[in-house]
Amino acid sequence: MSLNIVILQGNLCADPELRKTSNDTPVANFRIATNEYRGGEEHAEFHRVVCWDKTATNVKEYCQKGKNVTVVGRLQHRSYDDNEGVTRYVTEVNANRVNFGASSNGGNGSTSAKTEEEALVDFPDI
């Protein structure tokens, strides 16, 4: 058995960037900062996040720099060649769910490409 699940809660470092793929699929990219305490000092970690389709458009519409979000997805590694032909490596969270706090209409501020029932994860006993 293998398991690739990431859950992060942190603050957006900048406004999400929304673009569309060549087949018109929305994709949003953003970074979040998480904090941890080691030896009595606070340390920040920065995480790249990508999301697709309706999740991407909702993140762009409702989230902005400084907003606290919870991201659920999977860790992925990829590479690409930059404009100078140098191969770059990226590790990012491919999010299928982003929660962004209470909304003004009383909703829970959750956005997902799946229904809530489909997004639930049943963890095995370890």
Rosetta constraint file for C-alpha pairs under 8 A:
AtomPair CA 4 CA 74 HARMONIC 5.41 0.50
AtomPair CA 4 CA 75 HARMONIC 6.50 0.50
AtomPair CA 5 CA 72 HARMONIC 7.25 0.50
AtomPair CA 5 CA 73 HARMONIC 5.75 0.50
AtomPair CA 5 CA 74 HARMONIC 4.75 0.50
AtomPair CA 5 CA 75 HARMONIC 6.95 0.50
AtomPair CA 6 CA 71 HARMONIC 7.69 0.50
AtomPair CA 6 CA 72 HARMONIC 5.67 0.50
AtomPair CA 6 CA 73 HARMONIC 5.25 0.50
AtomPair CA 6 CA 74 HARMONIC 5.25 0.50
AtomPair CA 6 CA 75 HARMONIC 6.40 0.50
AtomPair CA 6 CA 93 HARMONIC 7.19 0.50
AtomPair CA 7 CA 70 HARMONIC 7.03 0.50
AtomPair CA 7 CA 71 HARMONIC 5.59 0.50
AtomPair CA 7 CA 72 HARMONIC 4.61 0.50
AtomPair CA 7 CA 73 HARMONIC 6.69 0.50
AtomPair CA 8 CA 34 HARMONIC 7.62 0.50
AtomPair CA 8 CA 70 HARMONIC 5.57 0.50
AtomPair CA 8 CA 71 HARMONIC 5.21 0.50
AtomPair CA 8 CA 72 HARMONIC 6.74 0.50
AtomPair CA 9 CA 34 HARMONIC 6.67 0.50
AtomPair CA 9 CA 68 HARMONIC 7.15 0.50
AtomPair CA 9 CA 69 HARMONIC 5.65 0.50
AtomPair CA 9 CA 70 HARMONIC 4.22 0.50
AtomPair CA 9 CA 71 HARMONIC 6.33 0.50
AtomPair CA 10 CA 32 HARMONIC 5.66 0.50
AtomPair CA 10 CA 33 HARMONIC 5.26 0.50
AtomPair CA 10 CA 34 HARMONIC 4.75 0.50
AtomPair CA 10 CA 35 HARMONIC 7.69 0.50
AtomPair CA 10 CA 68 HARMONIC 5.45 0.50
AtomPair CA 10 CA 69 HARMONIC 5.68 0.50
AtomPair CA 10 CA 70 HARMONIC 6.61 0.50
AtomPair CA 11 CA 32 HARMONIC 5.17 0.50
AtomPair CA 11 CA 33 HARMONIC 5.35 0.50
AtomPair CA 11 CA 34 HARMONIC 6.96 0.50
AtomPair CA 11 CA 65 HARMONIC 7.46 0.50
AtomPair CA 11 CA 66 HARMONIC 5.18 0.50
AtomPair CA 11 CA 67 HARMONIC 5.29 0.50
AtomPair CA 11 CA 68 HARMONIC 4.35 0.50
AtomPair CA 11 CA 69 HARMONIC 6.12 0.50
AtomPair CA 12 CA 30 HARMONIC 7.14 0.50
AtomPair CA 12 CA 31 HARMONIC 5.84 0.50
AtomPair CA 12 CA 32 HARMONIC 4.36 0.50
AtomPair CA 12 CA 33 HARMONIC 6.45 0.50
AtomPair CA 12 CA 63 HARMONIC 7.98 0.50
AtomPair CA 12 CA 64 HARMONIC 6.79 0.50
AtomPair CA 12 CA 65 HARMONIC 4.97 0.50
AtomPair CA 12 CA 66 HARMONIC 4.97 0.50
AtomPair CA 12 CA 67 HARMONIC 5.52 0.50
AtomPair CA 12 CA 68 HARMONIC 6.58 0.50
AtomPair CA 12 CA 69 HARMONIC 7.29 0.50
AtomPair CA 13 CA 30 HARMONIC 7.56 0.50
AtomPair CA 13 CA 31 HARMONIC 5.58 0.50
AtomPair CA 13 CA 32 HARMONIC 5.39 0.50
AtomPair CA 13 CA 33 HARMONIC 6.37 0.50
AtomPair CA 13 CA 65 HARMONIC 5.50 0.50
AtomPair CA 13 CA 66 HARMONIC 6.25 0.50
AtomPair CA 14 CA 30 HARMONIC 6.94 0.50
AtomPair CA 14 CA 31 HARMONIC 6.95 0.50
AtomPair CA 14 CA 64 HARMONIC 6.64 0.50
AtomPair CA 14 CA 65 HARMONIC 4.26 0.50
AtomPair CA 14 CA 66 HARMONIC 7.18 0.50
AtomPair CA 15 CA 30 HARMONIC 7.01 0.50
AtomPair CA 15 CA 60 HARMONIC 7.59 0.50
AtomPair CA 15 CA 63 HARMONIC 6.97 0.50
AtomPair CA 15 CA 64 HARMONIC 4.51 0.50
AtomPair CA 15 CA 65 HARMONIC 4.73 0.50
AtomPair CA 16 CA 28 HARMONIC 6.28 0.50
AtomPair CA 16 CA 29 HARMONIC 5.71 0.50
AtomPair CA 16 CA 30 HARMONIC 4.71 0.50
AtomPair CA 16 CA 31 HARMONIC 7.83 0.50
AtomPair CA 16 CA 59 HARMONIC 7.08 0.50
AtomPair CA 16 CA 60 HARMONIC 5.58 0.50
AtomPair CA 16 CA 63 HARMONIC 7.21 0.50
AtomPair CA 16 CA 64 HARMONIC 6.74 0.50
AtomPair CA 16 CA 65 HARMONIC 7.85 0.50
AtomPair CA 17 CA 28 HARMONIC 5.41 0.50
AtomPair CA 17 CA 29 HARMONIC 5.30 0.50
AtomPair CA 17 CA 30 HARMONIC 6.43 0.50
AtomPair CA 17 CA 60 HARMONIC 6.95 0.50
AtomPair CA 18 CA 26 HARMONIC 6.84 0.50
AtomPair CA 18 CA 27 HARMONIC 5.77 0.50
AtomPair CA 18 CA 28 HARMONIC 4.39 0.50
AtomPair CA 18 CA 29 HARMONIC 6.66 0.50
AtomPair CA 18 CA 56 HARMONIC 7.07 0.50
AtomPair CA 18 CA 57 HARMONIC 7.28 0.50
AtomPair CA 18 CA 60 HARMONIC 6.40 0.50
AtomPair CA 19 CA 26 HARMONIC 5.86 0.50
AtomPair CA 19 CA 27 HARMONIC 5.56 0.50
AtomPair CA 19 CA 28 HARMONIC 6.46 0.50
AtomPair CA 20 CA 24 HARMONIC 5.13 0.50
AtomPair CA 20 CA 25 HARMONIC 5.17 0.50
AtomPair CA 20 CA 26 HARMONIC 4.44 0.50
AtomPair CA 20 CA 27 HARMONIC 5.81 0.50
AtomPair CA 21 CA 25 HARMONIC 5.18 0.50
AtomPair CA 21 CA 26 HARMONIC 6.57 0.50
AtomPair CA 21 CA 27 HARMONIC 7.20 0.50
AtomPair CA 25 CA 52 HARMONIC 7.26 0.50
AtomPair CA 25 CA 53 HARMONIC 6.00 0.50
AtomPair CA 26 CA 52 HARMONIC 5.74 0.50
AtomPair CA 26 CA 53 HARMONIC 4.91 0.50
AtomPair CA 26 CA 54 HARMONIC 7.50 0.50
AtomPair CA 26 CA 56 HARMONIC 6.18 0.50
AtomPair CA 26 CA 57 HARMONIC 6.71 0.50
AtomPair CA 27 CA 50 HARMONIC 6.99 0.50
AtomPair CA 27 CA 51 HARMONIC 5.74 0.50
AtomPair CA 27 CA 52 HARMONIC 4.46 0.50
AtomPair CA 27 CA 53 HARMONIC 6.29 0.50
AtomPair CA 27 CA 56 HARMONIC 5.40 0.50
AtomPair CA 27 CA 57 HARMONIC 7.68 0.50
AtomPair CA 28 CA 50 HARMONIC 5.65 0.50
AtomPair CA 28 CA 51 HARMONIC 5.37 0.50
AtomPair CA 28 CA 52 HARMONIC 6.37 0.50
AtomPair CA 28 CA 56 HARMONIC 4.80 0.50
AtomPair CA 28 CA 57 HARMONIC 7.28 0.50
AtomPair CA 28 CA 59 HARMONIC 7.42 0.50
AtomPair CA 28 CA 60 HARMONIC 7.01 0.50
AtomPair CA 29 CA 48 HARMONIC 7.35 0.50
AtomPair CA 29 CA 49 HARMONIC 5.76 0.50
AtomPair CA 29 CA 50 HARMONIC 4.61 0.50
AtomPair CA 29 CA 51 HARMONIC 6.76 0.50
AtomPair CA 30 CA 48 HARMONIC 6.06 0.50
AtomPair CA 30 CA 49 HARMONIC 5.37 0.50
AtomPair CA 30 CA 50 HARMONIC 6.62 0.50
AtomPair CA 31 CA 46 HARMONIC 6.55 0.50
AtomPair CA 31 CA 47 HARMONIC 5.34 0.50
AtomPair CA 31 CA 48 HARMONIC 4.54 0.50
AtomPair CA 31 CA 49 HARMONIC 5.76 0.50
AtomPair CA 32 CA 46 HARMONIC 5.73 0.50
AtomPair CA 32 CA 47 HARMONIC 5.37 0.50
AtomPair CA 32 CA 48 HARMONIC 6.79 0.50
AtomPair CA 32 CA 49 HARMONIC 7.54 0.50
AtomPair CA 33 CA 44 HARMONIC 6.31 0.50
AtomPair CA 33 CA 45 HARMONIC 5.59 0.50
AtomPair CA 33 CA 46 HARMONIC 4.55 0.50
AtomPair CA 33 CA 47 HARMONIC 6.40 0.50
AtomPair CA 34 CA 44 HARMONIC 5.62 0.50
AtomPair CA 34 CA 45 HARMONIC 5.28 0.50
AtomPair CA 34 CA 46 HARMONIC 6.48 0.50
AtomPair CA 34 CA 47 HARMONIC 7.95 0.50
AtomPair CA 35 CA 42 HARMONIC 6.47 0.50
AtomPair CA 35 CA 43 HARMONIC 5.56 0.50
AtomPair CA 35 CA 44 HARMONIC 4.49 0.50
AtomPair CA 35 CA 45 HARMONIC 6.26 0.50
AtomPair CA 36 CA 42 HARMONIC 5.67 0.50
AtomPair CA 36 CA 43 HARMONIC 5.38 0.50
AtomPair CA 36 CA 44 HARMONIC 6.53 0.50
AtomPair CA 37 CA 41 HARMONIC 5.30 0.50
AtomPair CA 37 CA 42 HARMONIC 4.49 0.50
AtomPair CA 37 CA 43 HARMONIC 6.05 0.50
AtomPair CA 38 CA 42 HARMONIC 6.50 0.50
AtomPair CA 38 CA 43 HARMONIC 7.18 0.50
AtomPair CA 47 CA 92 HARMONIC 6.74 0.50
AtomPair CA 47 CA 93 HARMONIC 7.54 0.50
AtomPair CA 48 CA 91 HARMONIC 7.22 0.50
AtomPair CA 48 CA 92 HARMONIC 4.78 0.50
AtomPair CA 48 CA 93 HARMONIC 6.26 0.50
AtomPair CA 49 CA 92 HARMONIC 5.42 0.50
AtomPair CA 49 CA 93 HARMONIC 4.69 0.50
AtomPair CA 49 CA 94 HARMONIC 6.05 0.50
AtomPair CA 49 CA 95 HARMONIC 6.64 0.50
AtomPair CA 50 CA 92 HARMONIC 7.02 0.50
AtomPair CA 50 CA 93 HARMONIC 6.23 0.50
AtomPair CA 50 CA 94 HARMONIC 5.06 0.50
AtomPair CA 50 CA 95 HARMONIC 6.03 0.50
AtomPair CA 51 CA 55 HARMONIC 6.24 0.50
AtomPair CA 51 CA 56 HARMONIC 5.21 0.50
AtomPair CA 51 CA 94 HARMONIC 5.88 0.50
AtomPair CA 51 CA 95 HARMONIC 5.06 0.50
AtomPair CA 51 CA 96 HARMONIC 6.48 0.50
AtomPair CA 52 CA 56 HARMONIC 4.80 0.50
AtomPair CA 52 CA 57 HARMONIC 7.90 0.50
AtomPair CA 52 CA 95 HARMONIC 7.94 0.50
AtomPair CA 52 CA 96 HARMONIC 7.73 0.50
AtomPair CA 52 CA 113 HARMONIC 7.77 0.50
AtomPair CA 53 CA 57 HARMONIC 6.60 0.50
AtomPair CA 53 CA 113 HARMONIC 6.90 0.50
AtomPair CA 54 CA 58 HARMONIC 6.08 0.50
AtomPair CA 54 CA 111 HARMONIC 7.81 0.50
AtomPair CA 54 CA 112 HARMONIC 7.10 0.50
AtomPair CA 54 CA 113 HARMONIC 5.94 0.50
AtomPair CA 55 CA 59 HARMONIC 6.11 0.50
AtomPair CA 55 CA 96 HARMONIC 7.30 0.50
AtomPair CA 55 CA 97 HARMONIC 7.06 0.50
AtomPair CA 55 CA 98 HARMONIC 7.28 0.50
AtomPair CA 55 CA 111 HARMONIC 5.55 0.50
AtomPair CA 55 CA 112 HARMONIC 5.12 0.50
AtomPair CA 55 CA 113 HARMONIC 5.59 0.50
AtomPair CA 56 CA 60 HARMONIC 6.28 0.50
AtomPair CA 57 CA 61 HARMONIC 6.17 0.50
AtomPair CA 58 CA 62 HARMONIC 5.94 0.50
AtomPair CA 58 CA 63 HARMONIC 7.90 0.50
AtomPair CA 58 CA 111 HARMONIC 6.60 0.50
AtomPair CA 59 CA 63 HARMONIC 5.30 0.50
AtomPair CA 59 CA 98 HARMONIC 7.55 0.50
AtomPair CA 59 CA 111 HARMONIC 7.63 0.50
AtomPair CA 60 CA 64 HARMONIC 7.61 0.50
AtomPair CA 62 CA 100 HARMONIC 7.98 0.50
AtomPair CA 63 CA 67 HARMONIC 6.16 0.50
AtomPair CA 63 CA 100 HARMONIC 7.18 0.50
AtomPair CA 67 CA 100 HARMONIC 7.31 0.50
AtomPair CA 68 CA 100 HARMONIC 6.23 0.50
AtomPair CA 68 CA 101 HARMONIC 7.16 0.50
AtomPair CA 69 CA 98 HARMONIC 6.68 0.50
AtomPair CA 69 CA 99 HARMONIC 5.52 0.50
AtomPair CA 69 CA 100 HARMONIC 4.46 0.50
AtomPair CA 69 CA 101 HARMONIC 6.87 0.50
AtomPair CA 70 CA 98 HARMONIC 5.69 0.50
AtomPair CA 70 CA 99 HARMONIC 5.01 0.50
AtomPair CA 70 CA 100 HARMONIC 6.48 0.50
AtomPair CA 71 CA 95 HARMONIC 6.24 0.50
AtomPair CA 71 CA 96 HARMONIC 7.97 0.50
AtomPair CA 71 CA 97 HARMONIC 5.94 0.50
AtomPair CA 71 CA 98 HARMONIC 4.62 0.50
AtomPair CA 71 CA 99 HARMONIC 6.49 0.50
AtomPair CA 72 CA 95 HARMONIC 5.53 0.50
AtomPair CA 72 CA 96 HARMONIC 6.22 0.50
AtomPair CA 72 CA 97 HARMONIC 5.13 0.50
AtomPair CA 72 CA 98 HARMONIC 6.38 0.50
AtomPair CA 73 CA 93 HARMONIC 6.08 0.50
AtomPair CA 73 CA 94 HARMONIC 5.37 0.50
AtomPair CA 73 CA 95 HARMONIC 4.00 0.50
AtomPair CA 73 CA 96 HARMONIC 5.22 0.50
AtomPair CA 73 CA 97 HARMONIC 6.60 0.50
AtomPair CA 74 CA 93 HARMONIC 5.51 0.50
AtomPair CA 74 CA 94 HARMONIC 5.34 0.50
AtomPair CA 74 CA 95 HARMONIC 6.51 0.50
AtomPair CA 75 CA 91 HARMONIC 7.17 0.50
AtomPair CA 75 CA 92 HARMONIC 5.92 0.50
AtomPair CA 75 CA 93 HARMONIC 4.65 0.50
AtomPair CA 75 CA 94 HARMONIC 6.25 0.50
AtomPair CA 76 CA 91 HARMONIC 5.79 0.50
AtomPair CA 76 CA 92 HARMONIC 5.58 0.50
AtomPair CA 76 CA 93 HARMONIC 6.14 0.50
AtomPair CA 76 CA 94 HARMONIC 6.64 0.50
AtomPair CA 77 CA 89 HARMONIC 7.26 0.50
AtomPair CA 77 CA 90 HARMONIC 5.69 0.50
AtomPair CA 77 CA 91 HARMONIC 4.48 0.50
AtomPair CA 77 CA 92 HARMONIC 6.51 0.50
AtomPair CA 78 CA 89 HARMONIC 5.88 0.50
AtomPair CA 78 CA 90 HARMONIC 5.39 0.50
AtomPair CA 78 CA 91 HARMONIC 6.59 0.50
AtomPair CA 79 CA 87 HARMONIC 6.60 0.50
AtomPair CA 79 CA 88 HARMONIC 5.44 0.50
AtomPair CA 79 CA 89 HARMONIC 4.36 0.50
AtomPair CA 79 CA 90 HARMONIC 6.00 0.50
AtomPair CA 80 CA 87 HARMONIC 5.56 0.50
AtomPair CA 80 CA 88 HARMONIC 5.39 0.50
AtomPair CA 80 CA 89 HARMONIC 6.69 0.50
AtomPair CA 81 CA 85 HARMONIC 5.19 0.50
AtomPair CA 81 CA 86 HARMONIC 5.26 0.50
AtomPair CA 81 CA 87 HARMONIC 4.32 0.50
AtomPair CA 81 CA 88 HARMONIC 5.96 0.50
AtomPair CA 82 CA 86 HARMONIC 5.45 0.50
AtomPair CA 82 CA 87 HARMONIC 6.38 0.50
AtomPair CA 82 CA 88 HARMONIC 6.78 0.50
AtomPair CA 96 CA 112 HARMONIC 5.93 0.50
AtomPair CA 96 CA 113 HARMONIC 6.19 0.50
AtomPair CA 96 CA 114 HARMONIC 7.58 0.50
AtomPair CA 96 CA 119 HARMONIC 7.98 0.50
AtomPair CA 97 CA 110 HARMONIC 7.48 0.50
AtomPair CA 97 CA 111 HARMONIC 5.97 0.50
AtomPair CA 97 CA 112 HARMONIC 4.54 0.50
AtomPair CA 97 CA 113 HARMONIC 7.04 0.50
AtomPair CA 97 CA 119 HARMONIC 7.55 0.50
AtomPair CA 98 CA 110 HARMONIC 6.08 0.50
AtomPair CA 98 CA 111 HARMONIC 5.48 0.50
AtomPair CA 98 CA 112 HARMONIC 6.47 0.50
AtomPair CA 99 CA 108 HARMONIC 7.76 0.50
AtomPair CA 99 CA 109 HARMONIC 5.80 0.50
AtomPair CA 99 CA 110 HARMONIC 4.21 0.50
AtomPair CA 99 CA 111 HARMONIC 6.13 0.50
AtomPair CA 100 CA 108 HARMONIC 7.90 0.50
AtomPair CA 100 CA 109 HARMONIC 5.17 0.50
AtomPair CA 100 CA 110 HARMONIC 6.09 0.50
AtomPair CA 101 CA 108 HARMONIC 6.18 0.50
AtomPair CA 101 CA 109 HARMONIC 5.07 0.50
AtomPair CA 101 CA 110 HARMONIC 7.36 0.50
AtomPair CA 102 CA 106 HARMONIC 6.60 0.50
AtomPair CA 102 CA 107 HARMONIC 6.15 0.50
AtomPair CA 102 CA 108 HARMONIC 4.85 0.50
AtomPair CA 102 CA 109 HARMONIC 5.07 0.50
AtomPair CA 103 CA 107 HARMONIC 5.37 0.50
AtomPair CA 103 CA 108 HARMONIC 6.14 0.50
AtomPair CA 103 CA 109 HARMONIC 5.11 0.50
AtomPair CA 112 CA 116 HARMONIC 7.67 0.50
AtomPair CA 112 CA 119 HARMONIC 7.97 0.50
AtomPair CA 114 CA 118 HARMONIC 5.93 0.50
AtomPair CA 114 CA 119 HARMONIC 6.17 0.50
AtomPair CA 115 CA 119 HARMONIC 6.36 0.50
AtomPair CA 116 CA 120 HARMONIC 6.53 0.50
